[in-house]
Amino acid sequence: MLIVPYIMAGDGGLSTLPDTIHFLEEQGVSAIEIGVPFSDPVADGPVIQEAGLRALNVGTTLRAIIEKLTTVETKVPLILMTYFNPVYQIGIEAFFYKPRKNWHQRTDHP
């Protein structure tokens, strides 16, 4: 059985993201889906909307999430869940083509 938990990057502060990823990895998850907060999350339910707003309120951005994730060593796949708008804001080429250590590129977007 595959277990793929969802976490909102920046909910609780971006500094907690590596510890959360390592904790989930130690629990034996198959992959981790990492949500990118967005100011108008119309496709998300209320729990994810509230987590995203908390993350935005502490200044979480897609660029900051990417920078934080480049410091994380993990053996489980990390999957970014985002709307297109944050990707467009930082630039499509910068998001998809900037080389990153230990990254396998795949995104999910509603």
C-alpha positions as CSV (number, residue, x, y, z in Angstrom):
1,M,0.0,0.0,0.0
2,L,1.3,3.5,-0.9
3,I,1.0,6.2,1.7
4,V,1.4,9.8,0.3
5,P,0.6,12.4,3.0
6,Y,-0.1,16.1,2.1
7,I,1.5,18.9,3.9
8,M,1.3,22.7,3.3
9,A,4.7,24.2,3.1
10,G,5.1,27.1,5.5
11,D,2.2,26.2,7.8
12,G,4.0,26.5,11.1
13,G,6.9,28.3,9.4
14,L,9.1,27.3,6.5
15,S,11.9,26.4,9.0
16,T,9.8,23.3,10.1
17,L,9.6,21.9,6.6
18,P,12.8,19.7,6.7
19,D,11.9,18.3,10.1
20,T,8.4,17.4,8.9
21,I,9.7,15.8,5.8
22,H,12.2,13.7,7.8
23,F,9.6,12.7,10.3
24,L,7.2,11.5,7.6
25,E,10.1,9.7,5.9
26,E,10.9,7.9,9.1
27,Q,7.3,6.7,9.3
28,G,7.7,4.9,6.0
29,V,5.7,7.1,3.6
30,S,5.9,6.4,-0.1
31,A,6.1,10.0,-1.2
32,I,5.2,13.4,0.3
33,E,3.0,15.9,-1.5
34,I,4.0,19.5,-0.6
35,G,1.4,22.2,-1.0
36,V,2.3,25.7,-2.2
37,P,0.1,28.3,-0.6
38,F,-1.9,30.5,-2.9
39,S,-4.0,33.6,-2.1
40,D,-7.1,32.4,-4.0
41,P,-7.3,28.6,-3.4
42,V,-10.7,28.0,-5.0
43,A,-10.0,24.3,-5.8
44,D,-9.0,23.5,-2.2
45,G,-11.2,22.5,0.7
46,P,-11.4,24.6,3.9
47,V,-8.6,22.8,5.8
48,I,-6.1,23.3,3.0
49,Q,-7.3,26.9,2.4
50,E,-6.7,27.7,6.1
51,A,-3.3,26.1,6.1
52,G,-2.4,28.0,3.0
53,L,-3.5,31.3,4.5
54,R,-1.4,30.6,7.6
55,A,1.6,29.9,5.4
56,L,1.1,33.1,3.4
57,N,0.7,35.1,6.6
58,V,4.3,34.2,7.6
59,G,5.6,35.1,4.2
60,T,5.9,31.7,2.5
61,T,6.5,31.9,-1.3
62,L,7.2,29.3,-4.0
63,R,10.7,30.7,-4.4
64,A,11.4,30.2,-0.6
65,I,9.9,26.7,-0.7
66,I,12.2,25.7,-3.6
67,E,15.2,27.1,-1.8
68,K,14.3,25.3,1.4
69,L,13.7,22.0,-0.4
70,T,17.2,22.2,-2.0
71,T,18.6,21.8,1.5
72,V,16.6,18.6,2.3
73,E,18.2,15.2,1.9
74,T,15.5,12.5,1.5
75,K,15.0,9.2,-0.2
76,V,11.2,9.7,-0.8
77,P,9.8,11.6,-3.7
78,L,8.7,15.1,-3.0
79,I,5.8,16.3,-5.2
80,L,4.8,20.0,-5.3
81,M,1.1,20.7,-5.5
82,T,0.6,24.2,-6.8
83,Y,-1.6,26.5,-8.9
84,F,-0.1,27.8,-12.1
85,N,0.0,31.4,-10.9
86,P,2.9,31.1,-8.5
87,V,4.9,29.2,-11.2
88,Y,4.1,32.0,-13.7
89,Q,5.2,34.7,-11.2
90,I,8.7,33.2,-10.7
91,G,9.0,32.3,-14.4
92,I,8.2,29.1,-16.1
93,E,11.8,28.5,-17.2
94,A,13.2,29.3,-13.7
95,F,10.7,26.8,-12.2
96,F,11.0,23.9,-14.6
97,Y,14.6,24.2,-15.9
98,K,16.7,25.5,-13.1
99,P,18.9,22.6,-12.0
100,R,18.3,21.4,-8.5
101,K,20.3,18.9,-6.5
102,N,18.3,15.7,-5.7
103,W,15.2,16.8,-7.6
104,H,12.9,14.8,-9.8
105,Q,10.6,17.2,-11.6
106,R,6.9,16.6,-11.3
107,T,4.1,18.9,-10.3
108,D,0.4,18.5,-9.7
109,H,-1.9,21.4,-10.3
110,P,-5.7,21.6,-10.1
